[in-house]
Amino acid sequence: MTNPSLKGYIVYPTYRIVDDESEEGKKKKSKKALVYLFGRLENGESFLIIKPYRPYFYVKRANIEVIDEKLEKTLTLFNAYVEDSDFKNFNDEQVSKIILDIPGDVPKLRKILEEEHRCTCYEADIRFYQRFLIDHNIKSTLEVSGKWKKGEYIDRIYEDPVVKGAEWNPELKILSIDIESDSHAKHLYCISLYTPGIRGQGAFERVIILSHELEMGKPLEHAISVNTEKDLLEKFQELVISIDPDVIIGWNVIDFDLNFLKNKFDEHKIPFVLGRTAWPCKLDIVKDFMRDSSADFPGRMVLDGIQVLKTSYIKLGNYKLDTAAEEFLGEKKLIGHEHKGSDIEHYFQADQQKLVDYNLKDSEFVYRILFKTGSMQLTIQRSLITGMTLERVRASVASLDSLFLREAQRRKIVLNNSAFGEKEEAAKGGFVMQSVPGLYEYVIVCDFKSLYPSIIRTYNIDPYSFVEKKDIPKDFEKLKDKFIVAANGAVFKNQDGILPHVISEVWKKRDEAKRNKATAETIYGLKIIMNSFYGVLGNPSCRFFNPDMSNAITHTAQAIIKLTIKKVEELGYKVIYSDTDSVFLVSRAKNNGDARAIGKKIEDHINEYYTAHIKKEHHRESSIELQFDKLFKIFLMPTVRGSDVGAKKRYAGIIVKDDDSEELHFTGMEFVRGDWTDLAKKFQGELFELLFNKQGVSDYIKAFVDDLRKGKYDELLVYRKNINKPLNEYTKTTPPHVKAARQLKKLTSNQIRYVMTIEGPEPIEKLKHKLDYEHYIDKQIKPLADTVLSAYGKNFDDIIQNSSQSTLFGY
């Protein structure tokens, strides 16, 4: 059948090697590669596009202009041939294209050409399907037209259709699953499947359960009953293929649910086929907290809900489903965590309806959490922007590669192969000014908009434009308008660089998204991608890794911040702090309106200055933009604990919003840090509330300590800390959380919850001794109190020991 062209989203790109059945292929007994693109069309149907395509890479033409007998033999061995191209390398040298049959032959031929024929090769490390997508100007969405047929596992199969890039915001079918088993994880009880479908169609909410419903005489609601474990697995397989999801999600779904199911499929000798072809699904289970397990389901993506949240920068005290459900949905799981194993076994035997309800609710929770937090939408948006598949959106090096390659190809420029480098020294960080501690009124914060990306654009910091020291012309001083010198001395050609262009395109999309009031996820996704490019240049695994370039950005940022402080102080305002891309200044305003006017005046003055400065010094347009960002009505810059030196990256105050409403704000304080107890957060929050409202704090501190010693805050004393490597690898030092973890027979999570007792740290699951209240007073309460009291020349001991001035008032 042939239909009008349709837009689609590529869920799963891959390729297959098949026999070449063409007349020429039959004579040579050769193989050929077919690109396979699985996805979802705009009409709601699933698709598979199959396209023949040949792999290739480039070599410097000067290395291959004369093809001698040895080189010809090498090319013949791989059924490869040379084709002239109009592409050039970074040094403006012509390159030729080497075309082969099989992607797997590319690294083999490259090695021989480099080692035996001394050829310089380019772009020989690009994934085969990615090369296809780049050549067809496709990221994650495309337009397809041509004949198609119905498939066994998929709605439409297109063979060699016309494809091209397109923009489309897809609606994907996402299936959430969850399994329940006995407490020993030996017997499978049930599997839940939850999806709202797409466009209001194809919704499915059911639990397949090994059921006793016939014996009980009452059918189960939202359930499909089966008689054996094998029947349960086969029904699950049938439903997954029938529902045909683009993405399968769950909570710890790969390490637990799918791993358990894979073993069960093997046990019952059922092919582990849950994708969009008869190809078997594969799992890569990693027994390491530092890496994530992965699942390869042909035609679909599998995403673990925990990793989707973390990739979207959403933090939780712990990543248990119950915690996330309560935090984001305001709901609790139907069966508590404490006796979960025995409860599930009990309900399986005595109340299967409750087990069905519980199992289905868990699947629903995962789906709702990922969409309520916007993390699923953000993941899709990042995929659309970079061309990365859903499970690879956090791969910032690959994301830059994808965007850079596309722009380089448009300019007919080839890139060097990736070569893992070694960091000679750490990249220099942003400038953080030594703060001036104290309590201030009407503090203005001015922030540079995307400082690092704007520096890249303004100074043309770009791999393609970078000039090696040996290539800097002798009459460089006379050609200053042709070059740009960054603050660290790195030199770049004054031209339209590739990386600045890539950033400009993302920047434009972000501004356009804001104007069109796009979703917060779209705007945030664009910001994440744009801001990641600095870190990528400093990553040794990046093909553009160059410490001179990454340091050019940070050194220049430091110079800009220092120059900005100077210009602000020339206006007569005192700068009390700066942090990488912002400056904090005392406005001397009398009210909110006055402060806002001063903030806008400073913003305009600094931006006008940089427009003129960059034009004069570098013959470039400035992208550097300062914004009046925040207004603090009251602002505390504390000292470093135990000294009179101002702290860095730690402050608090009352922010005034646009509508003149006020909000308590903390940065870097224990109130917002995950490694401090809830006790510390409660104490600090209430203490600052009193301080900023000009109320006494001495009596509050004494009363709080008394209540702590009486056991009033016992439930707030839990520390939460992650285990980042196997316990037996902690040899040099043994931190408290590791000591606590070693008291447990089995770790069920990489996060340990423990308390300090008079006998040391103990996990809350095995608490044996009395709580050590003095530890919490000394390590949690005293440091926080001293942060505030230091502003008045007093300390915690003065208050507790009832010094002569026992009452302290804020002003």
C-alpha positions in Angstrom: 0.0 0.0 0.0 1.0 3.6 -0.6 -0.1 6.6 1.4 0.7 10.3 1.6 3.9 11.0 3.4 3.8 10.9 7.2 6.0 12.2 10.0 7.5 9.8 12.5 9.7 9.6 15.5 12.6 7.2 15.5 12.5 5.1 18.7 15.2 2.5 17.9 17.8 2.8 15.1 20.0 -0.1 14.2 21.2 -2.1 11.2 21.4 -5.7 9.9 23.8 -7.5 7.6 22.2 -9.6 4.9 23.2 -11.4 1.7 23.4 -9.1 -1.3 20.8 -10.6 -3.7 21.5 -8.2 -6.5 23.0 -9.6 -9.7 26.3 -8.0 -8.9 26.1 -9.2 -5.3 25.5 -12.8 -6.4 28.6 -12.8 -8.6 30.7 -11.6 -5.7 28.9 -13.5 -2.9 28.9 -10.3 -1.0 27.0 -8.9 2.0 25.2 -5.6 2.3 24.0 -3.5 5.2 20.5 -2.4 5.8 19.6 0.5 8.2 16.5 -0.4 10.4 14.6 2.5 11.9 11.7 1.6 14.3 9.3 4.2 15.6 5.9 5.8 15.8 4.0 7.7 13.1 1.9 10.8 13.5 -1.2 8.7 12.7 -0.5 6.6 15.8 0.8 3.5 13.9 4.2 1.9 14.6 6.7 1.7 11.7 9.9 0.0 10.5 11.9 1.6 7.7 14.5 -0.6 6.0 17.0 1.2 3.8 20.2 -0.1 2.1 23.2 2.0 2.9 26.9 1.7 2.6 29.4 2.7 5.3 32.3 5.1 4.5 35.0 7.2 6.0 37.6 9.7 4.7 41.3 9.8 4.2 43.6 12.6 3.3 43.7 12.7 -0.5 47.5 13.3 -0.5 47.9 9.9 1.2 46.0 8.1 -1.4 46.5 9.9 -4.7 48.6 7.1 -6.0 47.1 3.7 -5.5 49.9 1.2 -5.7 49.6 -2.6 -5.9 49.7 -3.1 -2.1 47.0 -0.4 -1.5 44.8 -1.8 -4.3 45.1 -5.3 -2.7 44.1 -3.9 0.7 41.0 -2.2 -0.8 40.0 -5.3 -2.8 40.2 -7.4 0.4 37.4 -5.3 1.9 35.5 -4.8 -1.4 36.2 -1.1 -0.9 36.7 1.7 -3.4 37.9 5.3 -3.4 35.7 8.2 -4.4 36.8 11.8 -4.7 34.9 14.4 -2.6 34.8 18.1 -2.2 35.3 17.9 1.6 38.3 19.2 3.5 39.8 18.7 6.9 40.5 21.4 9.5 43.7 22.3 7.8 41.9 23.0 4.5 43.3 19.8 2.9 41.3 17.8 0.4 40.0 14.4 1.5 38.7 11.3 -0.4 36.0 8.9 0.6 36.5 5.2 1.2 33.3 3.3 0.7 32.8 -0.3 1.9 30.0 -2.9 2.2 29.9 -3.8 5.9 30.1 -1.4 8.9 32.2 -3.9 10.8 35.0 -3.6 8.2 35.5 0.1 8.8 37.7 -0.2 11.9 39.7 -3.1 10.4 40.4 -1.2 7.1 41.1 2.0 9.0 43.7 0.3 11.1 45.5 -1.2 8.1 45.5 2.2 6.3 46.9 4.0 9.3 49.5 1.4 10.3 50.6 0.0 7.0 49.9 2.7 4.5 50.4 5.8 6.7 47.1 7.3 5.8 45.4 9.9 7.9 41.7 8.8 8.4 38.7 10.9 9.4 35.3 10.1 10.8 35.9 6.4 10.9 34.4 6.1 14.4 30.8 7.3 13.6 28.0 4.8 14.3 26.7 3.4 11.1 23.0 4.4 11.6 24.1 7.8 12.9 26.0 8.4 9.6 22.8 7.5 7.7 20.7 9.9 9.7 23.2 12.8 9.3 23.5 12.2 5.6 19.7 12.4 5.4 19.5 15.5 7.7 17.5 13.5 10.2 17.7 13.9 14.0 15.0 12.0 15.8 12.1 12.8 13.5 11.6 12.2 9.8 9.1 12.2 7.0 8.6 9.0 5.1 6.8 8.2 1.9 6.5 5.1 -0.2 5.0 1.6 -0.3 4.5 -0.3 2.9 3.1 -3.6 4.1 1.7 -4.9 7.4 4.2 -6.6 9.7 3.8 -9.4 12.2 5.0 -7.2 15.1 4.5 -3.8 13.6 1.8 -1.8 11.8 3.9 -0.7 8.8 7.0 -1.9 7.2 8.6 0.5 4.5 11.2 -1.1 2.3 13.5 1.5 0.7 11.1 4.5 1.0 11.9 8.1 0.5 13.0 9.7 3.9 14.0 13.1 4.9 14.4 15.2 8.1 11.3 16.8 9.6 10.2 18.5 12.8 7.4 17.0 14.8 6.6 16.7 18.5 5.7 13.0 18.9 3.2 11.3 21.2 4.7 8.0 22.2 3.0 5.0 23.6 4.6 4.3 27.0 3.9 1.1 28.9 4.7 0.8 32.6 5.2 -2.6 34.1 5.8 -4.1 37.5 6.1 -7.7 38.8 5.4 -9.3 42.2 7.0 -12.4 43.5 7.5 -14.3 46.7 9.9 -12.9 49.3 12.7 -15.2 48.0 12.3 -14.1 44.4 11.8 -17.6 43.2 8.1 -17.7 42.2 6.3 -15.2 40.0 2.9 -14.1 41.2 1.7 -11.4 38.8 2.7 -8.7 36.3 0.9 -5.4 35.9 0.7 -3.4 32.7 -0.4 0.2 32.6 -0.7 2.6 29.7 -3.1 5.4 29.0 -2.4 4.7 25.3 -2.1 7.6 22.8 -4.8 10.0 21.6 -7.1 8.4 24.2 -6.9 5.1 22.4 -5.3 1.8 23.3 -5.4 2.4 27.1 -4.6 -0.8 29.1 -4.7 -1.4 32.8 -4.5 -5.0 33.8 -2.7 -7.5 36.0 -1.9 -11.0 34.8 -2.0 -13.1 37.9 -1.5 -16.7 38.8 -4.9 -16.9 40.3 -7.2 -18.9 42.5 -10.2 -16.9 41.5 -12.2 -19.9 40.3 -11.7 -21.6 43.7 -12.7 -18.4 45.4 -15.9 -18.0 43.4 -15.4 -14.3 42.6 -13.7 -12.9 39.5 -10.9 -10.4 40.1 -11.3 -6.8 38.9 -8.6 -5.5 36.5 -7.1 -8.9 36.3 -6.4 -11.7 33.8 -6.2 -15.0 35.5 -3.9 -17.8 34.4 -3.2 -21.3 35.7 0.6 -21.6 35.5 3.7 -19.5 35.6 4.4 -20.4 32.0 0.9 -19.2 31.0 1.6 -16.0 32.8 4.8 -15.3 30.9 3.2 -16.2 27.5 0.3 -13.9 28.2 2.6 -11.1 29.2 4.6 -11.6 25.9 1.3 -11.6 23.9 0.1 -8.4 25.6 3.3 -6.5 25.1 3.4 -7.3 21.4 -0.3 -6.5 21.1 0.0 -3.1 23.0 3.1 -2.4 20.9 4.6 0.3 23.2 7.5 2.5 22.0 8.9 2.7 25.5 8.7 0.3 28.4 9.2 1.9 31.9 9.3 0.7 35.5 11.0 1.3 38.8 14.3 -0.5 38.9 12.8 -2.2 35.9 16.0 -3.6 34.3 17.9 -4.8 37.4 14.9 -6.4 39.0 11.7 -6.9 36.9 13.2 -7.6 33.5 16.1 -9.6 35.0 13.7 -11.7 36.9 11.5 -12.2 33.8 14.5 -13.1 31.6 15.5 -15.9 34.0 11.9 -17.1 34.1 11.6 -17.0 30.3 14.8 -19.1 30.1 13.6 -21.5 32.8 10.4 -22.2 30.9 12.2 -22.3 27.5 10.2 -19.4 26.1 12.1 -17.1 23.7 12.7 -13.7 25.4 11.0 -11.8 22.5 9.3 -8.6 23.6 10.4 -6.2 20.8 9.1 -5.4 17.4 10.8 -8.3 15.7 11.5 -11.9 16.4 15.1 -11.0 17.5 15.7 -11.9 21.2 15.8 -9.1 23.8 19.1 -8.7 25.7 20.0 -7.4 29.2 23.3 -6.1 30.4 23.1 -6.3 34.2 25.8 -4.3 35.9 26.6 -5.2 39.5 28.2 -1.8 40.1 26.7 1.3 41.7 28.8 3.5 39.4 27.2 2.2 36.2 23.7 1.5 35.1 22.3 -1.7 33.6 20.8 -1.5 30.2 18.2 -3.4 28.1 18.2 -3.9 24.3 14.6 -4.6 23.1 14.7 -4.4 19.3 12.3 -1.7 18.1 11.5 -0.3 21.6 13.3 1.6 24.3 13.5 0.5 28.0 13.9 3.3 30.5 14.3 2.9 34.2 12.2 5.4 36.1 14.9 6.1 38.6 17.4 6.9 36.0 15.0 9.1 34.0 14.5 11.2 37.2 18.2 11.5 37.9 19.0 12.3 34.2 16.4 15.1 34.5 18.2 16.5 37.6 15.3 15.6 40.0 16.7 14.8 43.4 15.1 12.8 46.2 16.2 11.9 49.7 16.0 8.3 48.5 14.7 6.8 45.2 12.2 4.3 46.6 8.9 4.3 44.7 7.0 5.1 47.9 9.1 8.2 48.5 8.7 9.5 45.0 4.9 8.8 45.0 4.5 10.7 48.2 6.7 13.5 47.1 5.2 14.1 43.7 1.8 12.6 43.8 0.9 12.9 47.5 0.0 9.2 47.6 1.3 6.1 49.3 1.8 2.6 48.1 -1.0 0.2 49.0 1.4 -2.1 50.8 4.1 -0.6 53.1 7.8 -1.3 52.8 8.4 -2.7 56.3 6.8 -6.1 55.9 6.4 -6.0 52.1 7.6 -9.6 51.4 5.4 -11.3 53.9 2.4 -9.1 53.1 2.6 -9.9 49.4 2.8 -13.6 50.1 -0.2 -13.3 52.4 -2.3 -11.4 49.9 -1.4 -13.8 47.1 -2.8 -16.7 49.2 -5.7 -14.9 51.0 -6.7 -11.6 49.2 -5.6 -11.6 45.6 -7.7 -8.5 44.8 -5.6 -6.5 47.1 -2.5 -7.8 45.5 -3.9 -6.9 42.0 -4.7 -3.4 43.2 -1.3 -3.0 44.7 0.6 -4.3 41.6 -1.4 -2.2 39.2 -1.0 1.0 41.3 2.7 0.6 41.3 2.8 0.6 37.5 0.5 3.6 37.5 2.7 5.5 40.0 5.8 5.2 37.8 4.0 6.5 34.7 2.4 9.4 36.6 5.6 10.4 38.4 7.6 10.6 35.2 5.0 12.8 33.6 4.1 14.8 36.7 7.8 15.8 37.2 8.2 16.5 33.5 11.1 14.2 33.3 9.7 12.0 30.5 8.8 15.1 28.5 12.3 16.5 29.1 13.9 13.2 27.9 11.9 13.3 24.7 12.7 17.0 24.1 16.5 16.4 24.6 16.2 13.6 22.1 14.5 15.8 19.5 17.1 18.5 19.9 20.3 16.4 19.7 19.2 13.3 17.7 20.2 11.0 20.6 18.0 8.0 21.4 16.0 8.3 24.6 18.4 6.2 26.7 21.4 8.3 25.5 20.1 11.9 26.0 22.5 12.4 29.0 25.5 11.5 26.8 26.7 15.1 26.4 29.8 14.1 24.4 27.8 12.2 21.9 25.2 15.0 21.8 27.7 17.6 20.8 29.2 15.2 18.3 25.8 14.8 16.7 25.2 18.5 16.3 28.7 19.4 15.4 28.9 16.7 12.7 25.7 17.9 11.1 27.0 21.5 10.8 30.5 20.4 9.7 28.9 18.3 6.9 26.9 21.3 5.7 30.2 23.2 5.4 31.9 20.2 3.7 34.4 19.7 6.6 35.5 16.4 8.0 36.4 15.7 11.6 39.3 13.9 13.2 38.6 10.5 14.7 38.0 10.5 18.5 41.2 9.8 20.4 41.0 9.5 24.2 43.2 12.1 25.7 44.7 12.5 29.2 44.0 15.6 31.3 47.4 17.2 31.9 45.9 19.4 34.6 42.4 20.2 35.8 40.6 22.9 33.9 40.5 26.2 35.7 37.1 26.8 37.4 35.0 30.0 37.4 36.1 33.0 39.5 34.6 33.0 43.0 35.2 36.2 44.9 36.1 36.2 48.6 32.9 37.3 50.1 32.4 40.2 52.6 30.5 38.6 55.4 27.7 40.4 57.2 24.0 41.1 57.3 22.8 43.5 54.5 19.6 45.1 53.2 18.5 45.4 49.5 21.2 43.2 47.9 20.9 43.0 44.1 22.1 39.9 42.2 23.0 40.4 38.6 23.6 37.2 36.6 25.2 36.7 33.2 22.8 34.9 30.8 24.4 31.5 29.9 27.9 32.9 30.4 30.0 30.0 29.1 27.9 29.6 25.9 28.0 33.4 25.3 31.8 33.4 25.7 32.1 30.6 23.1 30.0 32.7 20.7 31.7 36.0 21.4 35.3 34.8 21.3 34.7 32.1 18.6 36.1 29.4 20.9 35.8 26.6 18.4 37.7 23.4 17.5 37.6 24.3 13.8 38.9 27.8 14.4 41.6 27.0 17.0 45.1 28.0 16.0 48.0 25.8 17.2 50.9 27.7 18.6 53.1 26.5 15.7 50.6 27.9 13.2 50.3 31.4 14.6 51.7 33.8 11.9 54.8 35.8 12.6 53.1 39.1 11.8 50.3 38.2 14.2 50.4 41.6 15.8 49.5 43.3 12.5 46.6 40.8 11.9 44.7 41.3 15.1 41.4 41.7 13.4 41.9 38.2 11.8 42.3 36.5 15.2 40.9 36.5 18.7 43.0 35.9 21.8 41.2 34.5 24.8 42.2 35.3 28.4 44.5 32.3 28.6 46.4 33.2 25.4 44.6 30.6 23.2 44.2 31.9 19.6 41.2 31.5 17.4 40.5 32.6 13.8 38.0 35.5 13.6 35.4 33.7 11.5 32.0 32.0 11.8 33.1 28.9 13.8 31.1 25.7 13.9 30.7 25.4 17.7 29.5 29.0 18.1 27.1 28.4 15.2 25.7 25.2 16.9 25.2 27.1 20.1 23.6 30.0 18.3 21.1 27.7 16.7 20.2 26.1 20.1 20.1 29.6 21.6 17.6 30.8 18.9 15.4 27.8 19.6 15.4 28.5 23.3 14.4 32.2 22.7 11.8 31.1 20.2 10.4 28.5 22.7 10.2 31.2 25.4 8.3 33.6 23.0 5.9 30.8 22.0 5.4 29.8 25.6 6.6 26.3 25.0 6.7 23.8 27.8 9.1 24.2 30.6 10.7 20.9 29.6 11.5 22.2 26.1 13.1 25.4 27.4 15.0 23.5 30.1 16.2 20.9 27.6 17.6 23.6 25.4 19.4 25.2 28.3 20.9 21.9 29.5 22.3 21.1 26.0 23.7 24.6 25.5 25.4 24.7 28.9 26.9 21.2 28.5 29.3 22.2 25.7 31.9 23.7 28.0 32.2 20.5 30.0 32.4 18.4 26.8 35.4 20.3 25.5 37.2 19.5 28.8 36.3 15.8 28.6 39.1 13.5 27.4 36.7 11.2 25.6 35.5 14.1 23.3 37.0 14.2 19.8 37.6 17.9 20.4 39.3 17.6 23.8 41.7 20.4 24.2 42.7 21.9 27.6 43.6 25.2 25.9 40.0 25.5 24.6 38.2 24.6 27.8 40.6 26.9 29.8 40.0 29.7 27.3 36.4 29.7 28.4 37.0 29.6 32.1 39.9 32.1 32.0 37.8 34.5 29.9 34.8 34.1 32.3 37.1 35.0 35.2 38.3 38.1 33.4 34.8 39.2 32.6 33.6 38.8 36.2 36.5 40.7 37.5 36.1 43.5 34.9 32.3 43.6 35.7 33.0 44.0 39.4 35.3 46.9 38.6 32.7 48.6 36.4 30.0 48.1 39.0 32.2 49.6 41.8 33.0 52.5 39.5 29.3 53.3 39.6 29.6 53.6 43.4 28.1 50.3 44.5 29.8 47.8 46.9 30.2 44.3 45.5 30.2 41.8 48.4 30.4 38.6 46.5 30.6 37.0 43.0 30.1 33.4 42.0 31.2 32.1 38.6 28.6 34.1 36.6 27.0 36.5 39.0 27.7 39.6 41.2 26.1 40.5 44.5 26.0 44.2 45.4 24.6 46.4 48.1 22.2 48.8 46.3 21.7 51.3 49.2 18.0 51.4 48.1 15.3 52.5 50.4 12.5 50.2 49.0 11.8 47.5 46.5 11.0 49.9 43.6 14.2 51.8 44.2 16.3 48.6 44.2 14.7 47.3 41.0 15.5 50.6 39.2 19.1 50.4 40.3 19.3 46.8 39.2 18.0 47.7 35.7 20.4 50.7 35.5 23.4 48.4 36.2 22.2 45.8 33.7 22.0 48.4 30.9 25.3 50.0 31.8 27.3 46.8 31.8 25.7 45.4 28.6 26.4 48.7 26.7 30.0 48.5 28.0 30.6 45.0 26.6 29.0 45.8 23.3 31.5 48.6 22.7 34.4 46.8 24.4 34.1 43.6 22.3 33.7 45.5 19.1 36.8 47.6 19.8 39.1 44.9 21.1 38.0 41.8 19.0 36.1 43.1 16.1 33.2 40.9 17.1 29.5 41.2 18.1 29.1 40.6 21.8 26.7 37.9 23.1 27.6 38.7 26.7 24.4 39.8 28.5 24.0 40.7 32.2 20.6 40.4 33.7 19.2 41.9 36.9 18.2 38.5 38.4 17.3 38.7 42.1 16.5 41.2 44.9 17.2 40.2 48.5 15.4 42.4 51.0 17.6 41.0 53.7 20.8 39.0 53.0 23.2 37.1 55.2 26.7 36.2 53.9 28.2 34.0 56.7 31.7 33.4 57.7 33.6 30.2 57.2 33.0 28.1 60.4 35.6 28.9 63.0 37.0 32.0 61.3 36.1 35.5 60.4 36.7 34.9 56.6 33.7 35.2 54.4 32.2 31.9 53.1 31.9 30.9 49.4 28.8 29.5 47.7 26.8 29.8 51.0 24.3 32.5 51.7 20.6 33.0 52.7 18.1 35.8 52.7 14.6 36.9 51.9 13.9 37.2 48.2 11.4 39.8 46.9 9.4 38.4 44.0 7.9 40.5 41.1 4.6 40.9 42.9 6.5 42.0 46.1 5.7 38.8 47.9 8.7 37.4 49.9 10.3 34.0 50.2 13.1 32.6 52.3 16.0 31.5 50.1 19.0 29.3 50.9 22.0 28.5 48.7 24.7 26.0 49.8 23.2 25.9 53.3 22.4 22.7 55.2 18.8 23.4 54.6 19.1 22.4 51.0 21.9 19.8 51.3 21.0 16.1 51.2 23.9 15.0 53.5 22.5 16.8 56.6 19.7 15.5 58.8 16.1 16.7 58.8 17.0 18.0 62.3 19.5 20.4 60.9 17.1 21.6 58.2 14.3 22.2 60.7 16.7 24.1 63.1 18.3 26.2 60.3 15.0 27.1 58.6 13.4 28.3 61.9 16.5 30.1 63.0 16.8 32.1 59.8 13.0 32.8 59.9 13.5 34.4 63.3 16.7 36.3 62.3 15.2 37.8 59.1 12.1 38.9 61.0 14.2 40.7 63.6 13.2 38.4 66.4 15.4 37.0 69.2 17.2 33.7 68.6 18.9 33.0 72.0 15.9 31.5 73.7 14.9 29.5 70.6 18.4 27.9 70.5 18.4 26.9 74.1 14.8 25.5 73.9 15.6 23.6 70.8 18.7 21.9 72.4 16.6 21.0 75.5 13.9 19.5 73.4 16.5 17.5 71.4 17.9 16.0 74.6 14.4 15.0 75.7 13.9 13.0 72.6 11.4 15.3 70.9 13.2 15.2 67.6 14.3 11.5 67.4 12.5 11.0 64.1 14.6 13.8 62.5 18.1 12.3 63.4 18.5 10.0 60.4 21.5 10.5 58.1 21.2 9.4 54.5 24.3 8.6 52.5 25.0 6.8 49.2 27.3 3.8 48.9 29.4 4.6 45.7 31.4 1.4 45.5 31.5 -2.2 46.9 31.8 -2.2 50.7 35.0 -4.2 50.7 36.7 -1.5 48.6 36.5 1.0 51.6 40.0 0.2 53.0 41.9 3.4 53.7 39.1 5.0 55.7 35.7 3.7 56.9 33.1 6.5 56.9 30.1 6.2 59.3 27.7 5.2 56.6 29.9 2.3 55.6 30.2 1.2 59.2 26.4 1.2 59.4 26.1 -0.6 56.0 28.4 -3.4 57.1 26.0 -4.2 60.0 23.3 -5.3 57.4 23.2 -8.7 56.0 22.1 -7.5 52.6 22.0 -4.1 50.9 18.6 -3.4 49.2 19.6 0.0 48.0 22.8 2.0 47.5 21.5 4.6 50.1 22.1 3.9 53.7 19.9 5.4 56.5 21.6 5.4 59.8 21.8 7.3 63.2 24.6 8.0 65.6 24.3 6.2 68.9 26.5 6.1 72.0 28.2 3.1 70.4 28.7 4.7 66.9 26.7 4.6 63.7 23.9 2.1 63.4 21.5 1.4 60.5 17.9 2.2 61.4 16.9 -1.4 60.5 19.2 -2.7 63.3 19.1 0.0 65.9 20.4 -1.4 69.3 21.8 1.5 71.4 20.7 4.8 72.7 20.9 7.9 70.5 24.0 10.1 71.0 22.3 13.5 71.4 25.6 15.3 72.1 26.8 14.2 68.7 23.9 16.0 67.0 24.3 19.1 69.2 28.0 19.3 68.4 28.0 18.3 64.7 24.6 19.6 63.5 23.2 22.3 65.8 26.3 24.2 66.9 27.8 24.9 63.4 24.4 26.2 62.2 23.9 28.4 65.2 27.4 29.9 64.9 26.7 30.8 61.3 24.0 33.3 62.5 25.6 34.2 65.8 29.0 35.2 64.2 27.2 38.2 62.7 26.9 39.6 66.2 30.3 38.5 67.6 28.8 35.7 69.6 28.8 31.9 69.4 26.8 28.9 70.4 28.7 28.2 73.6 27.9 31.8 74.9 24.2 31.0 74.5 24.1 27.6 76.0 26.4 28.5 78.9 24.1 31.5 79.8 26.6 34.3 79.4 25.8 37.7 80.8 24.2 38.7 77.5 21.8 35.8 77.2 19.3 37.4 74.9 20.2 38.2 71.3 18.1 40.2 69.0 18.6 40.5 65.3 19.1 44.2 64.9 
